[in-house]
Amino acid sequence: MPFTVGLVLLIALAALFLAFKKSAVVYETFTQYKKRSEKSSVIPSGLAPPVSQSQFLISIKGNTTDGKNVKYLFKNNQLPDGGLILGRELSCDIVIDDPTVSRRHAVLRLNNGILKIEDLESKNGTWKDGGRILKEKFSLAAPINVTFGKVKLKIDGSNS
């Protein structure tokens, strides 16, 4: 009998220990991702209200891996000094709801028609023409195609 009471007490203590132990890593299950991603095709960033084509400085268009449209238009006064953060996290300036895009994937900075793209140590990388981008500059005299994870986006500043 004392052995059984001791065993039950040991199991109860182990259960309490596991219940109060906090995990340092937060995981999102596929079901959670699907539930979150079905809310809207493009989550507005708050920075990009609808503007006419003649007013924009830079446009970002493409599709996620599951076919949802991605479209952002930015005017001069909407570009923050620190650049536009692109990622899956809702706090990003450009939200791409796709599992291949990191929570904070890359930052885009624009200066006098030159786009600087800096990868923020994303898991699936940032790519242009088959080469990985870590921190590079591109002229926006013509549109460029960049891949964030597996999401292909066309970045166009040629109307500015």
TITI-642236 format. One record per residue (C-alpha): residue number from 1; x, y, z negated. Coordinates in steps of 0.02 Angstrom, whole numbers, plus 50000, padded with zeros to 5 digits. Layout:
N
[r NUM [X Y Z]];
...
***
This chain:
160
[r 1 [50000 50000 50000]];
[r 2 [50136 50131 49958]];
[r 3 [50220 50090 50124]];
[r 4 [50059 50132 50221]];
[r 5 [50035 50296 50128]];
[r 6 [50217 50343 50163]];
[r 7 [50198 50299 50347]];
[r 8 [50039 50403 50364]];
[r 9 [50124 50549 50275]];
[r 10 [50275 50537 50391]];
[r 11 [50163 50536 50546]];
[r 12 [50065 50685 50480]];
[r 13 [50226 50784 50450]];
[r 14 [50290 50741 50624]];
[r 15 [50124 50799 50700]];
[r 16 [50132 50963 50603]];
[r 17 [50312 50991 50660]];
[r 18 [50266 50964 50842]];
[r 19 [50110 51072 50827]];
[r 20 [50208 51223 50765]];
[r 21 [50358 51203 50879]];
[r 22 [50355 51334 51019]];
[r 23 [50411 51294 51194]];
[r 24 [50536 51417 51269]];
[r 25 [50478 51379 51447]];
[r 26 [50305 51414 51513]];
[r 27 [50244 51299 51651]];
[r 28 [50099 51325 51768]];
[r 29 [50013 51168 51827]];
[r 30 [49954 51149 52006]];
[r 31 [49774 51159 51945]];
[r 32 [49810 51323 51856]];
[r 33 [49895 51391 52012]];
[r 34 [49748 51342 52123]];
[r 35 [49623 51418 52002]];
[r 36 [49722 51580 51995]];
[r 37 [49752 51587 52183]];
[r 38 [49568 51563 52229]];
[r 39 [49521 51729 52147]];
[r 40 [49573 51836 52296]];
[r 41 [49671 51826 52456]];
[r 42 [49775 51980 52419]];
[r 43 [49789 52054 52246]];
[r 44 [49800 52243 52260]];
[r 45 [49954 52316 52179]];
[r 46 [49876 52481 52131]];
[r 47 [50009 52565 52237]];
[r 48 [49931 52533 52405]];
[r 49 [49758 52608 52429]];
[r 50 [49692 52599 52607]];
[r 51 [49779 52725 52721]];
[r 52 [49767 52759 52906]];
[r 53 [49901 52686 53019]];
[r 54 [49969 52860 53057]];
[r 55 [50005 52897 52872]];
[r 56 [50109 52747 52822]];
[r 57 [50296 52740 52796]];
[r 58 [50313 52552 52783]];
[r 59 [50195 52407 52814]];
[r 60 [50216 52228 52754]];
[r 61 [50110 52094 52836]];
[r 62 [50108 51904 52842]];
[r 63 [50025 51747 52776]];
[r 64 [50054 51636 52625]];
[r 65 [50089 51450 52650]];
[r 66 [49904 51412 52625]];
[r 67 [49851 51540 52757]];
[r 68 [49798 51688 52649]];
[r 69 [49832 51859 52723]];
[r 70 [49961 51973 52645]];
[r 71 [49949 52157 52694]];
[r 72 [50023 52310 52607]];
[r 73 [50038 52487 52674]];
[r 74 [50142 52616 52581]];
[r 75 [50156 52803 52606]];
[r 76 [50305 52913 52560]];
[r 77 [50238 52966 52391]];
[r 78 [50195 52787 52341]];
[r 79 [50372 52718 52342]];
[r 80 [50447 52714 52167]];
[r 81 [50629 52766 52144]];
[r 82 [50677 52593 52079]];
[r 83 [50606 52510 52234]];
[r 84 [50461 52391 52262]];
[r 85 [50467 52229 52163]];
[r 86 [50400 52082 52264]];
[r 87 [50344 51923 52177]];
[r 88 [50205 51812 52113]];
[r 89 [50186 51903 51945]];
[r 90 [50038 52021 51932]];
[r 91 [50151 52161 51868]];
[r 92 [50247 52165 52034]];
[r 93 [50218 52306 52158]];
[r 94 [50193 52180 52299]];
[r 95 [50103 52024 52237]];
[r 96 [50124 51869 52346]];
[r 97 [50016 51730 52275]];
[r 98 [50115 51580 52337]];
[r 99 [50204 51441 52240]];
[r 100 [50364 51461 52343]];
[r 101 [50382 51643 52289]];
[r 102 [50465 51673 52120]];
[r 103 [50379 51774 51986]];
[r 104 [50501 51917 52021]];
[r 105 [50574 51869 52190]];
[r 106 [50656 52023 52268]];
[r 107 [50664 52213 52265]];
[r 108 [50643 52322 52420]];
[r 109 [50715 52498 52426]];
[r 110 [50692 52620 52569]];
[r 111 [50807 52767 52605]];
[r 112 [50805 52866 52768]];
[r 113 [50740 52723 52874]];
[r 114 [50860 52595 52797]];
[r 115 [50780 52452 52701]];
[r 116 [50886 52373 52565]];
[r 117 [50827 52199 52510]];
[r 118 [50899 52124 52352]];
[r 119 [50856 51947 52300]];
[r 120 [50822 51935 52112]];
[r 121 [50899 51761 52094]];
[r 122 [50741 51680 52162]];
[r 123 [50729 51491 52164]];
[r 124 [50683 51474 52349]];
[r 125 [50783 51622 52414]];
[r 126 [50757 51768 52531]];
[r 127 [50799 51737 52714]];
[r 128 [50819 51828 52880]];
[r 129 [50863 51740 53042]];
[r 130 [50913 51580 52950]];
[r 131 [51036 51669 52836]];
[r 132 [51009 51694 52651]];
[r 133 [50996 51874 52591]];
[r 134 [51072 51918 52423]];
[r 135 [51088 52106 52446]];
[r 136 [51082 52176 52622]];
[r 137 [51028 52331 52719]];
[r 138 [50923 52334 52878]];
[r 139 [50871 52473 52995]];
[r 140 [50683 52492 53012]];
[r 141 [50696 52568 53186]];
[r 142 [50615 52404 53239]];
[r 143 [50512 52282 53135]];
[r 144 [50606 52144 53044]];
[r 145 [50548 51970 52993]];
[r 146 [50598 51913 52819]];
[r 147 [50553 51751 52730]];
[r 148 [50525 51751 52542]];
[r 149 [50523 51568 52488]];
[r 150 [50418 51498 52631]];
[r 151 [50313 51655 52657]];
[r 152 [50357 51745 52819]];
[r 153 [50327 51933 52817]];
[r 154 [50348 52066 52950]];
[r 155 [50413 52229 52877]];
[r 156 [50384 52379 52991]];
[r 157 [50440 52557 52962]];
[r 158 [50451 52606 53145]];
[r 159 [50299 52723 53133]];
[r 160 [50383 52833 53002]];
***
